[in-house]
Amino acid sequence: MSAKRTNWSSTCRVLHRAAALVAGATLVAAGAIAAPAASAATSLPGWLSTQGSTIVTASGAPFTIKATAWFGMETSNCAPHGLWSIALDDGLSAIAGMGFNTIRLPFSNECLAAKASNSINGAVNPGLVSLTPLQLMDTVIARAKAHGLSVILDRHRPDSAAQSELWYTGQYSEQRWIDDWKMLAARYKNESAVIGVDLHNEPHGGACWNCGDPARDWRAAATRAGNAVLGVNPRLLIIIEGVERQNDGSNTWWGGGLKDAGAAPVTLAVKNRVVYSPHDYPASVFAQPWFSASGYPANLEAVWDANWGYLVRKNIAPVLLGEFGTKLETASDRAWLDALVAYVAKTKISYAYWSFNPNSGDTGGLVADDWRTPQKAKLAALAPILTPVAAPAPQPAPIPSTPAPKTTPRPSLTPTPTPTPTATPKPPTPSPKPSVSVPPSHAPTPKPGAGTAPGASAGITATWVPQSTWGEGYVAELTVTATGPVTKWSVSFDAAGTTAVSNAWGMKCSVAAGRVTCTGADWAATLAPGQTVRVGLQAAATRAPSPAKLTLSAS
C-alpha cells in the first residue's frame, strides 16, 4: 500500500553474537555481488518471463513468486528497518524459513543518491554501517541470494518523506525516474537474483489508465519506463501496478485498479515481460464499501475478479498481488485474509505480503516487535500458499577489507539522508502507510478518509502505545477510535523533556511549554463512527512520558 505503518521494538538492544559479526560483515564495492552458497544459488529460478497468465522459468516451468516486503530503504534511514536490532542475515534466514522465495525491496530515488544510511547497529551489522545506500542494496541482494531468495526492486517513492500520486514530482522528474531505473538495470544486469522491477508504488489521485493525458496517464508512463529498462536488461520482469480511480468511475485501493488493463494493456518492445500488480487490504486499513455489503466476505471474489483477477482467469497476463497485509485483530480482517489466501491458491497468482517489518502501522508484520518472534497466527493463515523450508546455510559474507568505523553510527535525527558528525541520534523513521509503507509502507499507504457530516456530534477514545525509548528520544503510537462521526480531533499530553516532534504519521504535532499537541491529519484526519486508526510520533526528548495522560477533543 502506499502508506505503510510503524510499530517498533521497544528497545534496540546490542546483540553480541560471533556468527552475526561474520555473516553481517559484508562490504561491497559499487556493483559487486558476493558469491552465494551453491545450495542457495541452485534454488533460485533465474531469469523469468511470461506465458499468458503464467510466470515461467527459462525451461518453461511455471514459477510462483512468493514474496514479502522488507521496507526501510525508501525512508530517511535509507536502510532496511530492523538492522538496529537484528543482523541482515538473521532477517533473510527467517524470511526464507517461513516459505518465501523473494524479497520485495522498497527504495526511494533520494536514497539512491544518498552518501550514507543510518539506524544500522554496527555491533550487529559491522560491515554495513560504512556503506552507501547503493552499496547496501548490493549487499542485501547478495545476502538474499545466499539465502535462496530472489529480489524485486520496488521504487516506492521519489523522496523519502512521502508517497507521491504520480511517478514524478516537482523535485524528481520523469527523466530522473527513468534514468535511475536504467542505472539499476545496468548495475544488476548480470545478477539473475534480481528478477523484476516494480516501476512505481501505488499510483493514485490524478493517475489515470489510458486517458491520453501525458501528465497523468500511468499506462503510457509505464510503457516508457518499461521500454527504457528493457533496453538495458531485456530479461527483467516489468511489474506494473494499477491506479486508484478506474475509467468506469469506480475507486479501489491505491495501485489496485487494473480493470482497464485488459482492453488497454501495456505493450513493451520486448514481449512476455509484463506482470500486473494490484494491492489489496482489509477493512481495518480503510472501510471500502464491499466490507459492509450483506454478502461479505463471499462478495470479495467478484470484487477481485472485476478489478484484476480477470487478467489471470482470461489468460491475459500474470498477476502479482503486490501488497496485502493485516494485524489480524478483527473478525472482518480474518475473514478477508482467509478469502484472499483461498483466492490466491485457486488462481495460482504470485504475491508479496506487506510486510516482514513489525513497524508497519496499519498491518504490523510477520515478526513481533523484537524482529525475531514469528507471528504464528498470520503464518498459519498464510500456510496454504507458503512452502516453509529449512533455509539453506548461506556462505559467510567476506570480512570487509575497509576498516570498520571506530564508533557505532546511530540513527540521525535529521531526515536528510546524509548525516553530519554532529547529528543528534534518533531511532529509525517510521513508515506511515495509510493504504498500507511509510509507509505504509506502507507501513506500506494513506487511503481516502471517511467522510462525515459537518457539525455532527462526535467523540474519540485513545490509547497510548509506547514503542521505543533511548537517551535522546522516543517513539510512541496512539490507537484512536471514533465514538461518533469525527471531522477534526486532537490529542495532547504533558511531556516534560520533549523538545521537538521530528516525525509523525496520521497526525501533525507541535511542542509548547512542555506539552505535545497532535491533530489528526492526512488519512486519519476524519473518522467514521466506530473507525479505529493507529497513528504515531517520533520525538526528541531527554525522557519519554510514562505513562502519558491524554487530553482528547473532537468535533
N, C-alpha and C positions, 0 to 999 in steps of 0.2 A: 504494500500500500504505500502510498506515498506519504504517509505520515507515519512515523514509527514512534515507538514509545520508549519509556525508560524506567527501569527498575534496577537499582544497583545492589551489589553485595554490600552488606552492612559495613564491612571493613576491607581494605586492600592489604591483606597480610603478606608479609615477605616470606616466601616459601623457599627453604633451602633444601634442594634435592640434587644430588650429583647428576642423576640422569637428566634432569631438566637443564642443568648447566651445559651438558653436552648437546642434547637434542635441540635446545633453543639457540645454540651459538652459531647461527648462520649469518655470515656476512657475504653478500653477493654483490659483485660489481655490476654496473648497469648492464642489463640484458643477460647476465649469466644465470644459468639454472643448474642447481645441484643435481647430481645423479641420484635416481631413486633406487630403492632396493629392487632386485629383479622380480620378486614375488608381487610387489605392488605394481611395477611397471606393466607386467603381463596382464594384470587385471583391468587395465584401462581400455576403453573402447577404441581410442584413437580418433582420427577424423571421422565425422559423421555427415550424413546427407539425408535427404528425404525422398520417400516414395509414396505418393498420395498423402495419406494422413499418418504415415509411419516414419519415425526416425530410424535410420539403419546404419550399420557399420559398413566398412569398406567391402566386407564379404557379402553384404546384403542382409545380414541378420538383424531382426528388429531389436531396437535398444530403447529402453525407457530411462529417461533422466529422472533420477530421484535425488533432489537437491534440498538443501536448507541454506538460508542466508546467514552469513556471519557479518554483521554490519559494523561500521565504525570508520572505515576509510572514506566515507562521504561526510563525516563530521569534522569539527575543528580539531579533533585529535589526529586525523589522518592515519589512523591505525585501527585494526580490528579491536573492538571493545573487549574487555576482559583480560587483556595482556597485562593489566595491573595485578591480576590475581593468579592466572594460570599460564603455563608455558604454551606456546603456539602448538607444539606437538601434542600436548595433552588434549587441547580442544579438537584438533583434527582427528586424533585417535578416537575420541568419544563420538564424533560425528560418523566416522566410518563404522564404528562398532554398533551404532544404532541402526544401521542398514541403509544409509545414504551412500550414493556413489558420486555426488557432485557438490561443490560449494558454489553458491551464488554470491559473488563478492562485489558489494556496492562500493562506488567511489565517486568523488566529485572532481571536476576539472580543476578546481582550486587546489586540491591535494596533489594532483599530478604535477603541478608546478612548484609545490612547496619544497623547501630545503630540509625540513625536519618534521617528524611526527612527534607526538607527546603522549603521555599517560602509560608508557610502557615501563614495567618494573624491571630494572636492569639486573636484579638479583635472580629473577625467574627467567628472564629472556635476555641474557647478557650480550648476545650477538645482534640484537635488533635495535638497541637504543640509538646507535650512531648512523643508522641507515636513513636515506631519504625515503619519502613515501613510495617512490617508484621502485627503489631497491627493496623496500619492504614488500611491495606487491610481487616482485620477483621471488622473494623468499617464501611468501605464502603459497605461491603456485608450486614452487619446488617441493615444499614440505607436503602440500596436499597430494601431489603426485606420488611422493614417497609413501603416503598412506593409502594409495589406491583410489584417490579422489580426483575427478576432473574439475575444471573451473569454468564458470560462466562469468564474464566481466559485465557488471551492471552499472551503466552511467546513471547514477541515482539522482544526481542534482548537479547543476553548474557550479555554484559556490557551496560552501559548507554550512551556510546559515539556514537555508530553507529550500523546500521543493518548489520547482517552477512549473507553471501551467504548460508552457511551450518548451521546445527543445533549445531555445536560445533566450537570452535576457539582454538588457542594455549593456551589461558588463561582459557577457560571454556570448559572442556572436555565433551564428550557424557555422561560419567558417572555422571558428575555434573548435566547436563541437566536432566537426568532420576531421579537422587536422589532428586533433587528439586521438580520435578513433584510428586514423591511419597510422599514427605513431605507435599505438598499442598493437595494431595488427602486424606492423613490421617487427616490433620488439619480440613478439611471440610467434613469429611466422613459422619457426621450426619446432615449436613446442605443441605437440598434439594433445597435451593435457588441457590446453585452453581450447575448449570445443565450440564456444559461441560468444556472441556479444549481444547484450540487451541494450538496444540503442538509446532509449530514454525512458526513465521510470515514470509511469503514471501520467501521461498527457491528460489534461482536464481543462475545465473552464472553457476558454475560447477555442481550444483544439478541436478540429473537425476532421472527418474522414471523407476525402474526395470531394470537398466543397469547392475546390478551384481557387481559393484564396491562398496565394503562396505564403502569406504571413501566418496562416493558421492550419493549412492542410497537412495534417500529420502523415497521411498516406504518401503524399508527394515528397515530404522531407525524409521519411524513412527510405524511400526509393533512392534519393540522392545519397544519403549516408551509407545505405547498404551497398550500393554500387561502388562507392569510394573504398569501403572496407574490403570488398571482394577483389577490387583492383590490386590490392596489396597482398591479400591472402585469400584465394578463391576457395579454400577448404573450410572456412568457418561457417557455422550456422548463424543466420541473421535473425535475431529474436525481436519481434515487433509487438508491442503492447497495443491495446485498443484506446479508445477515448471515453470520456465520461458521458458526453451528450451525443446520442446517435441521430441519424438523419430522419427517423420517424418521430422524433420528439421525445423519445424515452431517455431517461437518465439511469446510469448504473454507477458502479464504483469507478474511481479514478483509474484509468487504464483498462477498465473492464469491458468496454463496449466494442465488440467486433461483429455486430450484426450486419454491417455493410461491407465487410471484407470479402464475403463470398462473391458478391456481384462486382466489386471493385477491388480486386486483390493487388497486393504489392508484387510486381513482376520485376525481377532483377536480371542483370545481364548474365549471371551465372545461374543456371537452373538448379532446382532442388536444394535450395538453401534457406527458404523462409519457414520460420516457426512462429506462429502467433501465440501471444502470451497475455491472457486476461488475469486480473486479480479479483479475488472474491473474499468477503469477510462476513462475520455473523452480526446479529442484532446488537451485541454489546459494543461493537465498533461504531455502527450507525444504524438507526432504525429504518431500514429500507421498507417500502410498503409490503413487499411479499412476506415479511416476517410476521405481519399481523393479519394476513389473509386466513380465511377459515380453513383452507386446505393444508396449512403449514404442518409439517415440513414436506408433505407429499408433493406440493406445488414447486419445489425447488428445481427438480429435474427439468421441468418445462422452461423455467427461467434460464437455466444454464444452457439448455438446448438452443433457445432463441438467441441468446447473446453471443455464444461462441461454440457450444458443443456441436452444433450442426456442421462445423468445419470438419470434424472427425467423422461424424455419423455419415456424412455425404462423401467422405474420402477426398475432401478438397485440399486440406493441408494439416500438418501436425499442430497440436496444441500443447503448450507447456503452461500449466496453471502456475503463473509466476509468483504469486503470493497468496497465502491463506493461513490463518492462524487465530488462536483464541486462548484466553486464560482458562477456558473450560470451567467456568464458575456457575453457569446458569443452565437450567434445563433446555432453554432455547438454543444456547450455543452447543450443547452436547448433541441435540437433535440435528443441528446444522452440520456439525463435523461428521457425525455418523452417515448422514445422507451424502455429503461430499466425498467422503472416502469410498463409499459404495459406488458412486458415480465414476470416480477416477479408476477404480478397479474394473468396473464394467467396460468403460471406454478405452482403457489401457493408455490414457494420456500421461505425459510426463508432468512433473510438478516441482515446485520449490517452496518448501514450507517457510513461513515467516514466524519465528526465526530461531536460530540456535541461542542467540543472546537472551538472557533473562531480563535485560533492561529495555524491553520494548513495552512502552507504557500501556498500550491497549490490548496487547496479546500475551505479554510475558514471553517465555522461551521454552526450550526443551530441557534446560537445566535450571536448577534453583539459583538463588542469588549468590551462592558460593561458586558458581560457574562449574560445579562438579557433579552435584547430586542430580541424577536424571529425574525428569518429571514423568513418573511412571504412568499416570492416568493418560497423559497426552500420547505417550509412546504406545500404550495399549490401544488407544483409539486409532492410531496410525498403523498398527500392526498389519492389517490386511494388505497394505500397499508397500510395506517395508520388507527388506530382506536382511535381518540382523546377521552379522558375520563376525568371526574372530578377526579383528583388524590385523592386517599384515604388519609384521615388525619392520618399521622403516629403517633405512640405513641412517646412522647418526649423521647429522649435519656437520660439515667441516668446521674445525675451530677457526675463528676469524684470524686473518693474517694482520689485520689492522688492530692496534691496541685498543682495548675497550676503554670507555671513559672512566676516569678515576672516581667520579661521583655518579650516583644513580639519578638519571633525569627524572623529574616529576612532572605531572601534568601542568600545563601552563594556564594561568587564569585568563590570559587574553585569548580571544577567539581566533586570532591570526595564527596561521599555521607555522610561522617562523618565530620560535621563542627567542627571547633575549636572555642574557645571563642574569638579568635582574627580575625576570618574570616571577610572579608570585605563584607558588604551587597551587594547583587545583585538581579536582577529580575529572575523569573523563566527561565530556559533554554529552548529555542525554540526547536521544534521537526522538523528537516529537512527531509521532506518526498519527495523524488523525484517521486517515482511512486505513491506515495500518502502518518506517524509518524514522528517524529523527527527522528519527523519524521523528516512525514512524515514523523505522523505519523507520518506518515505517515506521520503534518503533516504530516498520515500516512504516499514516497519511491523513491529513485533515479532510474529513468528509464534510459534505454540506451540513450546516447546522439545522436543527429542527426549528420551525417557525412557531412563534407564539403570538397571541393576540395582545396588542398594545394595551397597557393599563390593567391587564389581568392580575388578580391577586396571586402571589407566589411565595415560595419559601424554599429553603435548602437545608440539608444537613451535610456535615463534612467530618471526615476522619483524617487525622494527621498520621502519615505513614513514613517514619524516618527510614532513610536508605543507607547513608554512609556519612561518617564524620571523620575529619582529620584535623591537624593542627591549625589550618588556616581556613577552614570552611566546612560546609555540609551540603548534602543533597537530601531533599525530602519530597514526598508526594502527598497529594490530598485526594481522597475519594469524595467527590461531591455528588449528592443526589438531590434532585428536584422533587419537592413535595407538591408542587403545582407548576403551572407554566411560568417560565422564568425568561425575561428578556435581558436582564442585567443582574449580575451577582458579584459579590466581593467577599474576601476573607482577610482578616487582619489578625496579627498576633504580636505580642511583646517578644523582642529578640535582642536583648542587650548583648553587645559584642558583634552584631551583624552590621557590616559596613556597606555592603552592596549586594545586589542580586545580579549575578553575571549571566545567568541564563534561566529562561522559564519556558514552559510549554503548556499551552492551553490557558495561559494567564499572562497578564502584564503586571509587573511588580515594582514597587518603589520602597525606599527605606527613608524614614524620617524620625528623628528623636528616639531611636532605639525601637522603633515599631515598623514591621513589614506589612504593607497593604497590597493585596493582589486582586485584580479584577479579571473575570472571565474574558477570554479573547479567542479569536480565530474559531476553530472547530468546537470549542467549548464555551463560546460566548452566550449562546441561548440554549435553554434546556426544555425539553418536553416533560410533562408530568411523569414522574417515575424514572426518568432517564438518569443514569449514573455515568460520570466521566472521571477519568484518572488524569490529574494534572500534576505539575510539579515545578520545582525551582532548584537552582544551584546558587549558593550564597557564599560570599567571602565573610568570614567571621572568626573571632577568637574562640567562640564556643557556640554550640547549637542549642536551640530551645529544647528543653527536655523536662516534662512534655510541653508542647505548645498549647496554650489556651486560646482557642479560636473565637473571634467575634465575627458573626456572619450577618450579611444583609443581602436582600434580593428584592427584585421588583418585576 
